[in-house]
Amino acid sequence: MHRNPNLQDELSELDKKYFLHPTSPIQQQQEHGPAFIFTRGDGIYLYDLSGKKMIDGMSSLWNVNIGHGREELGKVAKEQMSTLAFSSNFATFSNEPAIRLAKKLADISPGDLQSTFFTSGGSEANDTAYKLARHYWILKGQPNRKKIISRTKSYHGVAIGSTSATGLKPFRDFTNSLAPDFLHVNHHSSNSLRELIEKEGPDTIAAFITEPVQGAGGVHIAPHNYFKEVKELCEEYDILFITDEVITGFGRTGTYFGIEHDNIMPDMMCFAKGVTSGYAQLGGVMLSKKIHKVFSDMSTGTLLHGYTYSGHPMACAVALKNIDIIESERLIENAKRMGKELLDGLKIIQQVYPIIGKVKGKGLMGAIEFHNKNTEITLAPLIVNEAAKRGLICRSVVFDGQDTVVLAPPLVISKEELDHLLNILDDSIKAIIKQ
């Protein structure tokens, strides 16, 4: 169905003038307007104003786990908004959806993670984790423990703390003053972590934070035993281990949470995105029983950290229904099964094109790395543009000299839909290499 071209032109001009887009090239927007104006979603597909149908090969921002157009979530949101749309959770006020969700998260999370501090999204969750980790050490009488160590090629968000923790240098270079006491260590070497801890002094370090699979940095999967070695180091030096599950949580990697692949019990866990599949803004940090006990036993004043929308009733109600769908439709199992199909499909493509250096994946996170001798041209952005013309949304990663195409389709994807996705990707690579 084709829409009114006058509406397309009108909205495009309004967009250019009034809408400053997140993580977007401003000049491109000003010259060409928005790349798509989406109007509808259904399963793995998005439809734009002109009626063009696109496979959402990134689950939008790694987050639409249960797919688009799920009316059940709209119904739950409407019911909750009709009864209690919002109430404060400051001063120990509470609401039933937040309480029920906190209990559910304790039931499904790894290790002995017990209590949840709710936020509006992943960047806030990460900033909260750093503040709570530092506050934990203040309560323990070790206020010098304030440094946060993260990995190169990591992505933790865009608030000032989470920007400072992010291991991708261009994100840090965007601003001209970062938060102090953030350190970065080689993303694949536990020996580098030990060296950094010894150099800085263990008694100055509050926490180590890591994604179980690095997402925005290019789908990097840690070497065998890396997390086991890192967790042992954290225990040896009494450093908190924080896992950032903002992308990898709620089934994305074929387990409920990404760190479960390594049988690691984190001290804290950040989450967002898949908790509501993007249908409402929600994130949070979970604390282990040990940390929660220190907070409960030793904190005598007010916990002076909180967001207006911490424990938002409607968002929490949507999250509960979203988790129910993930479980009842066995989407974690589907992510594992389709993840194997995705990786197998990428390996078949790899055999056709010698310019592909490596393919990798875990669950429904996959990537193709190009080894292009012509360093003047990065192939990944060209392939992403070509794929978009052919009806597939994917993403390129070119940070730190990388040339990578990444994929993360919704967890509801079928074998037939996945084959279609892989065919478009193959055709797009072929077209660009021919050029």
Buried (B, 14 or more C-beta within 10 A) or exposed (E): EEBEEEEBEEBBEEBBEEEEEEEEEEEEBEEEBBEBBBEEBEBBBBBBBEEBEBBBBBBBBBBBBBBBBBEBBEEBBEEBEEEEEBEEBEEEEEBEBBEBBBEBBBEBBBBBBBBBBBBBBBBBBBBBBBBBBBBBBBBEEBEEBBBBBBBBBBBBBBBBBBBBBBBBEEBBEEEEEBBEBBBBBBBBBBEBBBEBBEEBEBEBBBBBBBBBBBBBBBBBBBEEEBBBBBBEBBEEBEBBBBBBBBBBBBBBBBBBBBBBBBEBBBBBBBBBBBBBBBBBBBBBBBBBBEBBEBBEEEEEEEEEEBBEBBBBBBBBBBBBBBBBBBBEBEBBEBBBBBBEBBBEBBBEBBEEBEBBEEBBBBBBBBBBBBEBEEEEEBBBBBBBEBBBEBBBBBBBBBBEEBBBBBBBBBBBBEEEBBEBBBBBBBBBBBBBBEE
